[in-house]
Amino acid sequence: MPQKKRPHGDSTRSKSSSTSRNAAVMLLQSLMRGNQQLAVQVDGQSLTLTQAIDLAEQRAKTRQPKEADGLYQQLLMQAAEWHRAKRLDDAEAVYRQVFEARPEYIDALHLLGVIYSQRGDHQTAERLIRQALRENPSADTYHNNLGKALQGLGRLEDAAASYQQTLKLNPGHVLACNNLGKIYAELGRWEDAIVSFRRAVALQPDFNEARRNLEQALKQRSQPLAEHPGSGQAPE
């Protein structure tokens, strides 16, 4: 969507935001490019991804911002469907092209980070999600996914802090409750793990993974101390 006009007194924040977005674009340009000729559906017609982006930009230049925004939203919805279907390369190509064309679509940057985390490249995931958080520090889901990237890097205390920030922003974030419990379990902090898993189950009683994690944590707590693994074993 087009940039909203900012109050005069917000010029410093605007410059900082622009710098952050430029840094994010430069980061993406350092990564391998996706399929530019990917076929996408916009306004009922099949175009290549490049053609669709060009069409959106053309509409924006001819003072049709709503129409341009509609095209970008269609692309992002299609990318989200591919993402859910595990078509990560295709989803990445769309997220990336949309963000590079319109850096105000911060969620596209965040979702790129999620894709890299899913591939096991947690270092790149951390960089991308942190860039997104610079633009939207109150996005609870961004903090949760940053925690997953940090957990993948073995930085358990940092991951716990990210999950805690998620819950500070959104106390009902059930995935963050479960993720935080898994961190505590891996650290051998079984009482804290049990509290987190119980909270997740209370929020979502049919959350079977959290129920299994809670059962395992309760079993671990009941074991004699000498039988516990040295650093704790995280539930699945």
GUSE-612743 format. One line per field, with one value per residue: residue in three letters; x, y, z of N, C-alpha, C in turn; residue number from 1. Coordinates in Angstrom, 3 decimals, always signed. Layout:
<rs>
type	[ALA	...] $
n_X	[X	...] $
n_Y	[Y	...] $
n_Z	[Z	...] $
ca_X	[X	...] $
ca_Y	[Y	...] $
ca_Z	[Z	...] $
c_X	[X	...] $
c_Y	[Y	...] $
c_Z	[Z	...] $
seq	[NUM	...] $
</rs>
This chain:
<rs>
type	[MET	PRO	GLN	LYS	LYS	ARG	PRO	HIS	GLY	ASP	SER	THR	ARG	SER	LYS	SER	SER	SER	THR	SER	ARG	ASN	ALA	ALA	VAL	MET	LEU	LEU	GLN	SER	LEU	MET	ARG	GLY	ASN	GLN	GLN	LEU	ALA	VAL	GLN	VAL	ASP	GLY	GLN	SER	LEU	THR	LEU	THR	GLN	ALA	ILE	ASP	LEU	ALA	GLU	GLN	ARG	ALA	LYS	THR	ARG	GLN	PRO	LYS	GLU	ALA	ASP	GLY	LEU	TYR	GLN	GLN	LEU	LEU	MET	GLN	ALA	ALA	GLU	TRP	HIS	ARG	ALA	LYS	ARG	LEU	ASP	ASP	ALA	GLU	ALA	VAL	TYR	ARG	GLN	VAL	PHE	GLU	ALA	ARG	PRO	GLU	TYR	ILE	ASP	ALA	LEU	HIS	LEU	LEU	GLY	VAL	ILE	TYR	SER	GLN	ARG	GLY	ASP	HIS	GLN	THR	ALA	GLU	ARG	LEU	ILE	ARG	GLN	ALA	LEU	ARG	GLU	ASN	PRO	SER	ALA	ASP	THR	TYR	HIS	ASN	ASN	LEU	GLY	LYS	ALA	LEU	GLN	GLY	LEU	GLY	ARG	LEU	GLU	ASP	ALA	ALA	ALA	SER	TYR	GLN	GLN	THR	LEU	LYS	LEU	ASN	PRO	GLY	HIS	VAL	LEU	ALA	CYS	ASN	ASN	LEU	GLY	LYS	ILE	TYR	ALA	GLU	LEU	GLY	ARG	TRP	GLU	ASP	ALA	ILE	VAL	SER	PHE	ARG	ARG	ALA	VAL	ALA	LEU	GLN	PRO	ASP	PHE	ASN	GLU	ALA	ARG	ARG	ASN	LEU	GLU	GLN	ALA	LEU	LYS	GLN	ARG	SER	GLN	PRO	LEU	ALA	GLU	HIS	PRO	GLY	SER	GLY	GLN	ALA	PRO	GLU] $
n_X	[+0.836	+0.344	+2.654	+1.780	+1.186	+3.289	+3.245	+4.690	+6.550	+7.567	+9.746	+12.326	+11.885	+10.828	+13.040	+14.704	+13.170	+13.191	+15.909	+16.221	+14.589	+15.889	+18.239	+17.249	+16.403	+18.884	+20.043	+18.447	+19.166	+21.646	+21.236	+20.409	+18.551	+15.057	+12.716	+12.098	+10.345	+8.130	+4.810	+1.933	-1.322	-3.275	-5.910	-7.513	-5.982	-3.165	+0.142	+3.696	+5.733	+7.379	+6.053	+3.646	+4.480	+5.490	+3.110	+1.680	+3.341	+3.092	+0.423	+0.538	+2.140	+0.480	-1.316	-3.101	-3.417	-4.978	-5.659	-3.131	-2.319	-4.177	-3.279	-0.775	-1.687	-3.082	-0.953	+0.489	-1.345	-1.448	+1.181	+1.167	-0.531	+1.038	+3.157	+1.981	+1.520	+4.023	+5.548	+8.138	+10.146	+8.678	+6.946	+8.849	+9.949	+7.840	+7.292	+9.727	+9.956	+7.748	+8.373	+10.780	+9.842	+7.966	+8.826	+7.313	+5.715	+6.063	+5.488	+6.004	+8.780	+9.242	+8.040	+9.722	+11.929	+10.862	+10.676	+13.395	+14.162	+12.662	+14.016	+16.311	+18.300	+19.043	+20.499	+20.341	+17.602	+17.271	+18.449	+16.722	+14.214	+14.776	+15.200	+12.601	+11.366	+12.457	+10.931	+8.381	+8.040	+6.137	+4.933	+3.730	+3.898	+6.189	+8.188	+7.869	+8.611	+11.211	+12.253	+12.158	+14.068	+16.370	+16.404	+16.965	+19.571	+20.754	+20.795	+19.529	+18.692	+18.340	+16.323	+14.281	+13.832	+12.740	+10.353	+9.129	+8.791	+6.964	+4.740	+4.355	+3.450	+1.238	-0.621	-2.165	-0.939	-0.677	+1.165	+3.631	+3.640	+3.874	+6.305	+8.063	+7.896	+9.175	+11.776	+12.441	+12.294	+14.401	+16.459	+16.327	+14.658	+12.202	+9.929	+9.264	+8.799	+6.530	+4.648	+4.447	+3.547	+1.108	-0.232	-0.444	-2.138	-4.389	-5.126	-5.683	-7.365	-7.454	-4.920	-2.838	-0.069	+1.008	-0.218	+1.005	+3.636	+3.368	+2.690	+5.063	+6.878	+5.905	+6.434	+9.236	+9.784	+9.049	+11.016	+13.945	+16.571	+19.121	+18.569	+17.834	+18.569	+21.651	+21.545	+18.896	+16.078	+14.346	+10.844	+9.013] $
n_Y	[-1.182	+2.368	+4.729	+6.278	+9.710	+11.366	+13.038	+16.344	+16.520	+14.006	+13.440	+12.485	+9.866	+8.921	+9.058	+7.194	+4.890	+4.647	+4.192	+1.745	+0.100	+0.242	-1.043	-3.582	-4.277	-4.294	-6.444	-8.557	-8.487	-9.560	-12.200	-15.329	-15.104	-15.732	-17.551	-15.709	-16.002	-17.252	-18.429	-16.598	-15.725	-13.004	-10.712	-12.485	-13.360	-15.082	-14.434	-13.830	-13.606	-11.349	-9.795	-9.308	-7.759	-5.557	-4.630	-3.847	-1.780	-0.042	+0.711	+2.046	+4.215	+5.548	+6.774	+5.054	+3.918	+2.216	+0.132	-0.838	-1.663	-3.675	-5.596	-6.299	-7.377	-9.614	-11.100	-11.575	-13.099	-15.362	-16.221	-16.837	-19.052	-20.884	-21.025	-22.261	-24.687	-25.709	-24.984	-23.606	-22.275	-21.000	-19.367	-17.771	-16.369	-14.659	-13.187	-11.881	-10.341	-8.651	-7.259	-5.979	-4.321	-2.792	-1.727	-1.172	-3.282	-4.966	-7.402	-9.265	-9.367	-10.390	-12.933	-14.031	-14.427	-16.435	-18.521	-19.016	-19.913	-22.254	-23.714	-24.235	-22.368	-20.554	-18.348	-16.446	-16.173	-14.968	-12.450	-11.354	-11.326	-9.698	-7.297	-6.841	-6.477	-4.078	-2.301	-2.941	-3.283	-4.161	-6.441	-9.393	-11.993	-11.846	-11.713	-14.228	-15.911	-15.058	-16.059	-18.805	-18.971	-18.225	-20.272	-22.365	-21.732	-22.448	-20.639	-20.463	-18.963	-16.421	-17.050	-17.731	-15.222	-13.910	-15.325	-14.697	-11.963	-12.047	-13.050	-11.029	-9.031	-10.294	-12.040	-14.259	-15.842	-18.853	-20.574	-19.442	-19.882	-22.687	-22.977	-21.624	-23.259	-25.525	-24.583	-24.150	-26.799	-27.920	-26.673	-27.901	-26.865	-27.758	-27.131	-24.544	-25.171	-26.795	-24.947	-23.275	-25.073	-25.863	-23.471	-23.133	-25.288	-24.539	-22.283	-23.372	-26.053	-28.283	-28.549	-30.721	-31.257	-29.599	-30.784	-33.326	-32.521	-31.417	-33.695	-35.156	-33.431	-33.440	-36.079	-36.047	-34.303	-35.842	-37.715	-38.959	-36.646	-37.412	-38.938	-37.266	-35.891	-34.249	-31.590	-31.327	-32.470	-31.521	-31.660	-33.028] $
n_Z	[+0.000	-0.472	+0.916	+3.950	+4.722	+6.977	+10.180	+10.540	+12.625	+12.718	+11.178	+11.686	+12.490	+10.113	+8.370	+9.643	+9.314	+6.536	+6.083	+7.386	+5.812	+3.364	+4.048	+4.467	+1.894	+0.589	+1.933	+0.997	-1.684	-1.581	-1.418	-3.047	-6.055	-6.720	-8.817	-11.532	-13.621	-12.705	-12.813	-12.101	-10.792	-11.419	-11.183	-12.596	-14.736	-16.195	-15.505	-15.724	-12.781	-12.841	-14.790	-13.465	-11.276	-12.670	-13.811	-11.541	-10.653	-12.798	-12.569	-10.159	-10.860	-12.587	-11.017	-9.696	-7.029	-5.342	-7.058	-7.672	-5.132	-4.758	-6.586	-5.474	-3.065	-3.985	-4.993	-2.637	-1.190	-2.790	-2.526	+0.202	+0.221	-1.222	+0.530	+2.768	+1.571	+1.450	-0.709	-0.881	-2.400	-4.430	-2.934	-1.659	-3.850	-4.588	-2.186	-1.967	-4.359	-4.119	-1.760	-2.496	-4.477	-3.115	-0.240	+2.029	+2.604	+5.070	+6.247	+4.281	+4.288	+6.843	+6.508	+4.629	+6.253	+7.881	+6.022	+5.482	+7.980	+8.126	+6.255	+7.565	+7.622	+9.877	+10.630	+8.533	+8.648	+11.165	+10.678	+8.714	+10.022	+12.198	+10.864	+9.954	+12.415	+13.215	+11.834	+12.693	+15.712	+17.529	+16.662	+17.548	+16.471	+14.918	+16.854	+18.006	+15.879	+15.526	+17.864	+17.269	+15.247	+16.679	+18.525	+16.805	+16.283	+18.590	+20.654	+23.369	+25.642	+24.524	+22.729	+24.516	+25.625	+23.430	+23.066	+25.473	+25.111	+23.048	+24.419	+26.216	+24.565	+23.499	+25.439	+24.912	+23.028	+21.959	+20.691	+21.333	+24.086	+24.183	+22.799	+24.504	+26.731	+25.703	+25.430	+28.147	+28.981	+27.553	+28.807	+31.184	+33.110	+34.598	+36.157	+35.294	+32.644	+32.843	+33.783	+31.520	+29.518	+30.648	+30.560	+27.800	+27.144	+28.582	+27.183	+24.705	+24.615	+22.876	+21.873	+21.008	+20.879	+22.881	+25.076	+25.069	+25.515	+28.049	+29.569	+29.302	+30.538	+33.153	+33.827	+33.721	+35.814	+37.952	+38.098	+39.832	+40.636	+39.715	+37.522	+35.544	+32.328	+31.639	+30.479	+30.148	+28.259	+25.506	+24.904	+22.107] $
ca_X	[+0.000	+1.158	+3.104	+0.937	+1.893	+3.630	+3.271	+5.952	+7.477	+7.985	+10.697	+13.453	+11.419	+10.674	+14.374	+15.175	+12.419	+13.692	+17.235	+16.031	+14.051	+16.960	+19.156	+16.590	+16.468	+20.272	+20.241	+17.817	+19.921	+22.848	+20.819	+20.117	+17.241	+14.115	+12.257	+11.442	+9.341	+7.079	+3.465	+1.032	-2.657	-3.733	-7.072	-8.046	-5.106	-1.887	+1.298	+4.900	+5.862	+7.927	+4.990	+2.671	+5.081	+5.524	+1.742	+1.363	+4.100	+2.498	-0.805	+0.923	+2.663	-0.625	-2.190	-4.130	-2.818	-5.818	-5.528	-1.789	-2.332	-4.949	-2.414	+0.199	-2.382	-3.339	+0.321	+0.836	-2.261	-1.005	+2.426	+0.813	-1.057	+2.190	+3.926	+1.292	+1.658	+5.450	+6.215	+8.905	+10.845	+7.709	+6.517	+9.969	+10.087	+6.805	+7.548	+10.907	+9.686	+6.819	+9.071	+11.744	+9.086	+7.300	+9.375	+6.382	+5.082	+7.014	+5.202	+6.674	+10.148	+9.145	+7.752	+10.974	+12.712	+10.258	+11.066	+14.802	+14.198	+12.143	+15.058	+17.441	+19.259	+18.536	+21.254	+19.692	+16.263	+17.377	+18.719	+15.528	+13.143	+15.160	+14.924	+11.154	+11.028	+12.826	+9.795	+7.158	+8.507	+5.035	+4.341	+3.999	+4.286	+7.580	+9.034	+7.798	+9.414	+12.611	+12.621	+12.398	+15.364	+17.406	+16.434	+17.678	+20.994	+21.227	+20.842	+18.287	+18.277	+17.831	+15.049	+13.310	+13.499	+11.851	+9.030	+8.572	+8.337	+5.732	+3.659	+4.120	+2.636	-0.003	-0.649	-2.894	-0.216	-0.526	+2.395	+4.757	+3.613	+4.427	+7.722	+8.809	+7.987	+10.186	+13.082	+12.672	+12.554	+15.753	+17.371	+16.132	+13.855	+10.953	+8.797	+8.898	+8.242	+5.170	+3.800	+4.221	+2.708	-0.244	-0.828	-0.792	-3.312	-5.533	-5.524	-6.200	-7.463	-7.239	-3.547	-2.313	+1.377	+1.239	-0.618	+2.077	+4.800	+3.068	+2.795	+6.476	+7.518	+5.480	+7.189	+10.625	+9.844	+8.875	+12.204	+15.016	+17.443	+20.250	+18.139	+17.580	+19.696	+22.450	+21.094	+17.472	+15.666	+13.124	+9.809	+8.868] $
ca_Y	[+0.000	+3.578	+5.280	+7.315	+10.934	+11.431	+14.392	+17.054	+16.224	+12.610	+13.315	+11.644	+8.490	+8.574	+8.802	+5.949	+3.820	+4.512	+3.572	+0.346	-0.618	+0.144	-2.087	-4.867	-4.542	-4.667	-7.793	-9.485	-8.503	-10.371	-13.592	-15.869	-14.712	-16.792	-17.730	-14.504	-16.370	-17.990	-18.070	-16.177	-15.340	-11.708	-10.204	-13.508	-13.691	-15.695	-13.629	-14.157	-12.769	-10.057	-9.043	-8.881	-6.647	-4.415	-4.129	-3.133	-0.529	+0.827	+1.284	+3.013	+5.413	+6.247	+7.240	+4.066	+3.234	+1.122	-0.976	-1.397	-2.378	-4.892	-6.579	-6.782	-8.234	-10.893	-11.826	-12.029	-14.180	-16.544	-16.659	-17.448	-20.392	-21.714	-21.205	-23.294	-25.955	-26.038	-24.588	-22.512	-21.499	-20.141	-18.343	-16.850	-15.501	-13.626	-12.304	-11.068	-9.352	-7.655	-6.390	-5.137	-3.291	-1.942	-2.107	-0.992	-4.565	-5.525	-8.808	-10.088	-9.544	-11.328	-14.281	-14.517	-14.956	-17.704	-19.522	-19.380	-20.702	-23.578	-24.410	-24.499	-21.258	-19.725	-17.090	-15.515	-15.935	-13.972	-11.128	-10.864	-11.041	-8.512	-6.131	-6.616	-5.965	-2.662	-1.564	-3.251	-3.937	-4.660	-7.613	-10.530	-13.168	-11.668	-12.094	-15.679	-16.545	-14.775	-17.041	-20.101	-18.884	-18.225	-21.630	-23.161	-21.401	-22.911	-19.511	-20.767	-17.853	-15.372	-17.532	-17.588	-13.797	-13.572	-15.887	-13.906	-10.704	-12.377	-13.183	-9.696	-8.313	-11.032	-13.108	-15.411	-16.479	-20.227	-21.174	-18.937	-20.606	-24.019	-22.836	-21.249	-24.473	-26.403	-24.027	-24.460	-28.231	-28.176	-26.166	-28.665	-26.076	-28.484	-26.419	-23.465	-25.810	-27.235	-23.741	-22.824	-26.044	-25.773	-22.242	-23.399	-26.165	-23.749	-21.394	-24.174	-27.411	-29.338	-28.433	-32.033	-31.208	-29.025	-31.798	-34.334	-31.893	-31.284	-35.030	-35.537	-32.587	-33.940	-37.311	-35.671	-33.704	-36.884	-38.560	-38.504	-35.672	-38.066	-39.551	-36.241	-35.595	-33.126	-30.272	-31.361	-32.924	-30.819	-32.480	-32.822] $
ca_Z	[+0.000	-0.532	+2.184	+4.517	+5.069	+8.396	+10.743	+10.334	+13.711	+12.673	+10.074	+12.102	+12.433	+8.697	+7.827	+10.224	+8.681	+5.166	+6.168	+7.750	+4.662	+2.371	+4.522	+4.240	+0.446	+0.289	+2.445	+0.059	-2.928	-1.382	-1.423	-4.370	-6.557	-7.028	-10.195	-12.039	-14.616	-12.019	-13.260	-11.024	-11.230	-10.917	-11.926	-13.475	-15.855	-15.852	-15.882	-14.978	-11.592	-13.273	-15.465	-12.465	-10.530	-13.592	-13.949	-10.303	-10.654	-13.819	-12.008	-9.130	-11.529	-13.246	-9.944	-9.362	-5.873	-4.849	-7.999	-7.479	-3.855	-4.968	-7.236	-4.496	-2.106	-4.655	-5.038	-1.292	-0.831	-3.523	-1.884	+1.480	-0.089	-1.573	+1.760	+3.545	+0.838	+1.481	-1.956	-0.301	-3.424	-5.107	-1.976	-1.471	-5.021	-4.547	-1.047	-2.231	-5.409	-3.590	-0.802	-3.200	-5.200	-2.134	+1.073	+3.144	+2.901	+6.020	+6.543	+3.269	+4.777	+7.976	+6.014	+4.033	+7.374	+8.287	+5.031	+5.700	+9.200	+7.779	+5.499	+8.444	+7.575	+10.964	+10.698	+7.610	+9.186	+12.232	+10.092	+8.035	+10.976	+12.972	+10.016	+10.001	+13.744	+13.293	+11.291	+13.435	+16.943	+18.349	+16.011	+18.420	+15.688	+14.504	+17.998	+18.156	+14.830	+15.841	+18.881	+16.623	+14.567	+17.718	+19.061	+15.820	+16.405	+19.890	+21.594	+24.074	+26.503	+23.640	+22.212	+25.600	+25.734	+22.314	+23.362	+26.574	+24.533	+22.330	+25.394	+26.791	+23.581	+23.290	+26.443	+24.411	+21.919	+22.431	+20.161	+22.121	+25.371	+23.956	+22.438	+25.705	+27.535	+25.114	+25.801	+29.556	+29.081	+27.049	+29.836	+32.405	+34.050	+34.415	+36.767	+34.365	+31.446	+33.173	+33.825	+30.151	+28.812	+31.207	+30.039	+26.399	+27.133	+29.057	+26.092	+23.592	+25.172	+21.876	+21.383	+21.398	+21.093	+24.205	+26.058	+25.138	+26.144	+29.472	+30.161	+29.384	+31.551	+34.463	+34.072	+33.995	+37.150	+38.968	+38.154	+40.733	+39.988	+39.063	+36.274	+34.525	+31.429	+32.124	+30.045	+29.875	+26.947	+25.115	+24.296	+20.662] $
c_X	[+0.874	+1.543	+2.134	+1.779	+2.109	+3.535	+4.646	+6.979	+8.016	+9.048	+11.874	+13.078	+11.293	+12.018	+14.923	+14.496	+12.927	+15.047	+17.125	+15.529	+15.091	+17.953	+18.563	+16.642	+17.872	+20.583	+19.644	+18.614	+21.206	+22.530	+20.484	+18.703	+16.375	+13.728	+11.480	+10.304	+8.219	+5.711	+2.579	-0.303	-3.031	-4.856	-7.572	-7.198	-3.781	-0.756	+2.533	+4.962	+6.389	+6.869	+3.971	+3.199	+5.116	+4.137	+1.334	+2.075	+3.534	+1.231	-0.495	+1.387	+1.570	-1.712	-3.394	-3.641	-3.645	-5.709	-4.165	-1.738	-3.096	-4.125	-1.395	-0.461	-2.703	-2.068	+0.687	-0.078	-1.862	+0.267	+2.130	+0.262	+0.088	+3.034	+3.301	+1.425	+3.111	+6.141	+7.083	+9.604	+9.894	+7.233	+7.611	+10.083	+9.080	+7.044	+8.684	+10.618	+8.734	+7.548	+10.057	+11.039	+8.456	+7.738	+8.452	+5.617	+6.012	+6.747	+5.837	+8.120	+10.174	+8.938	+8.930	+11.868	+12.184	+10.672	+12.510	+14.947	+13.713	+13.166	+16.268	+18.521	+18.819	+19.265	+20.640	+18.290	+16.301	+17.572	+17.465	+14.433	+13.495	+14.946	+13.429	+10.734	+11.442	+11.691	+8.533	+7.503	+7.386	+4.352	+4.691	+4.482	+5.725	+8.519	+9.022	+8.672	+10.900	+13.099	+12.932	+13.733	+16.506	+17.532	+17.186	+19.175	+21.579	+21.322	+19.558	+17.802	+17.706	+16.470	+13.954	+12.878	+12.553	+10.446	+8.354	+8.059	+7.051	+4.547	+3.366	+3.208	+1.269	-0.049	-1.370	-2.219	+0.161	+0.755	+3.614	+4.809	+4.263	+5.923	+8.579	+8.958	+9.051	+11.597	+13.407	+12.991	+13.974	+16.804	+17.251	+15.343	+12.418	+9.759	+8.316	+8.269	+6.799	+4.213	+3.460	+3.305	+1.269	-0.966	-1.272	-2.049	-4.554	-6.055	-6.176	-6.254	-7.220	-5.837	-2.798	-0.809	+1.693	+0.851	+0.457	+3.305	+4.596	+3.213	+4.255	+7.202	+7.151	+6.217	+8.639	+10.758	+9.776	+10.075	+13.167	+15.982	+18.561	+19.872	+17.885	+18.788	+20.379	+21.921	+19.598	+17.211	+14.365	+12.127	+9.741	+7.980] $
c_Y	[+1.237	+4.043	+6.340	+8.529	+10.974	+12.873	+15.010	+16.684	+14.812	+12.378	+12.427	+10.177	+8.026	+8.246	+7.479	+4.755	+3.569	+3.825	+2.092	-0.466	-0.776	-0.948	-3.466	-5.250	-4.970	-6.076	-8.817	-9.601	-9.314	-11.865	-14.031	-15.489	-15.923	-16.799	-16.506	-14.824	-17.224	-17.511	-17.753	-15.776	-14.011	-11.203	-11.209	-13.863	-14.258	-14.845	-14.224	-13.224	-11.391	-9.197	-8.505	-7.702	-5.400	-3.791	-3.333	-1.788	+0.466	+1.491	+2.307	+4.320	+6.219	+6.626	+6.335	+3.254	+2.076	-0.102	-1.662	-2.220	-3.689	-5.979	-7.159	-7.724	-9.599	-11.744	-12.387	-13.163	-15.481	-17.109	-17.364	-18.867	-21.346	-22.019	-22.320	-24.672	-26.407	-25.793	-23.367	-21.658	-20.530	-19.020	-17.305	-15.866	-14.361	-12.657	-11.339	-9.969	-8.272	-6.711	-5.468	-4.024	-2.286	-2.320	-1.845	-2.278	-5.367	-7.001	-9.742	-10.365	-10.544	-12.759	-14.876	-15.112	-16.295	-18.819	-19.959	-20.215	-22.129	-24.389	-24.754	-23.438	-20.229	-18.390	-16.050	-15.182	-14.865	-12.570	-10.532	-10.482	-9.845	-7.233	-5.811	-6.022	-4.507	-1.776	-1.765	-4.000	-4.512	-5.874	-8.866	-11.754	-13.057	-12.114	-13.612	-16.372	-16.218	-15.776	-18.399	-20.106	-18.953	-19.605	-22.556	-22.927	-21.862	-21.814	-19.537	-19.618	-16.705	-15.765	-17.378	-16.134	-13.361	-14.101	-15.108	-12.560	-10.920	-12.390	-11.870	-8.891	-8.959	-12.222	-14.374	-16.133	-17.903	-20.877	-20.716	-19.611	-21.970	-23.941	-22.495	-22.463	-25.416	-25.911	-24.381	-25.941	-28.556	-27.700	-26.944	-27.933	-26.609	-27.773	-25.301	-24.035	-26.217	-26.053	-23.287	-23.774	-26.008	-24.531	-22.441	-24.253	-25.417	-22.825	-22.148	-25.641	-28.535	-29.278	-29.689	-32.024	-30.672	-30.022	-32.870	-33.769	-31.759	-32.637	-35.438	-34.719	-33.043	-35.224	-37.002	-35.092	-34.766	-37.807	-38.053	-37.608	-36.329	-38.662	-38.529	-36.084	-34.327	-31.765	-30.236	-31.844	-32.266	-31.816	-32.201	-31.630] $
c_Z	[+0.000	+0.858	+2.660	+4.862	+6.567	+8.888	+10.581	+11.380	+13.688	+11.613	+10.430	+12.027	+10.982	+8.073	+8.340	+9.562	+7.275	+5.152	+6.459	+6.563	+3.567	+2.754	+4.279	+2.765	+0.051	+0.769	+1.489	-1.229	-2.815	-1.414	-2.847	-4.789	-6.869	-8.496	-10.673	-13.001	-14.011	-12.486	-12.059	-11.635	-10.591	-11.816	-12.958	-14.673	-15.351	-16.411	-15.226	-13.774	-11.961	-13.938	-14.463	-11.651	-11.405	-13.748	-12.715	-10.253	-11.671	-13.290	-10.929	-9.759	-12.215	-12.246	-9.733	-8.164	-5.353	-5.746	-7.854	-6.194	-3.982	-5.627	-6.263	-3.487	-2.713	-4.698	-3.667	-0.822	-1.525	-2.904	-0.565	+1.273	-0.412	-0.340	+2.609	+2.901	+0.756	+0.137	-1.632	-1.353	-4.118	-4.184	-1.768	-2.620	-4.974	-3.391	-1.368	-3.254	-4.915	-2.644	-1.507	-3.974	-4.239	-0.722	+2.263	+3.479	+3.818	+6.293	+5.521	+3.697	+5.928	+7.477	+5.246	+5.116	+7.845	+7.331	+5.246	+6.970	+8.924	+7.000	+6.358	+8.404	+8.616	+11.070	+9.772	+8.106	+10.274	+11.653	+9.450	+9.029	+11.851	+12.160	+10.032	+11.344	+13.929	+12.789	+12.122	+14.731	+17.804	+17.725	+16.807	+17.647	+15.201	+15.626	+18.194	+17.119	+14.957	+16.889	+18.265	+15.891	+15.579	+18.360	+18.112	+15.854	+17.743	+20.933	+22.430	+24.950	+25.669	+23.068	+23.269	+25.749	+24.624	+22.558	+24.488	+26.063	+23.737	+23.286	+26.111	+25.864	+23.396	+24.252	+25.971	+23.272	+22.335	+21.922	+20.946	+23.488	+25.219	+23.640	+23.651	+26.621	+27.014	+25.420	+27.251	+29.741	+28.627	+28.038	+31.145	+33.470	+33.998	+35.034	+35.844	+33.105	+31.688	+33.200	+32.402	+29.386	+29.331	+30.683	+28.592	+26.315	+27.602	+27.962	+24.949	+24.026	+24.166	+21.250	+21.836	+21.654	+22.481	+25.303	+26.213	+25.824	+27.650	+30.169	+30.330	+30.447	+32.959	+34.822	+34.437	+35.397	+38.234	+39.087	+39.228	+39.964	+39.200	+37.722	+35.185	+33.618	+31.876	+31.742	+29.792	+28.468	+26.583	+24.555	+22.810	+20.399] $
seq	[1	2	3	4	5	6	7	8	9	10	11	12	13	14	15	16	17	18	19	20	21	22	23	24	25	26	27	28	29	30	31	32	33	34	35	36	37	38	39	40	41	42	43	44	45	46	47	48	49	50	51	52	53	54	55	56	57	58	59	60	61	62	63	64	65	66	67	68	69	70	71	72	73	74	75	76	77	78	79	80	81	82	83	84	85	86	87	88	89	90	91	92	93	94	95	96	97	98	99	100	101	102	103	104	105	106	107	108	109	110	111	112	113	114	115	116	117	118	119	120	121	122	123	124	125	126	127	128	129	130	131	132	133	134	135	136	137	138	139	140	141	142	143	144	145	146	147	148	149	150	151	152	153	154	155	156	157	158	159	160	161	162	163	164	165	166	167	168	169	170	171	172	173	174	175	176	177	178	179	180	181	182	183	184	185	186	187	188	189	190	191	192	193	194	195	196	197	198	199	200	201	202	203	204	205	206	207	208	209	210	211	212	213	214	215	216	217	218	219	220	221	222	223	224	225	226	227	228	229	230	231	232	233	234	235	236] $
</rs>
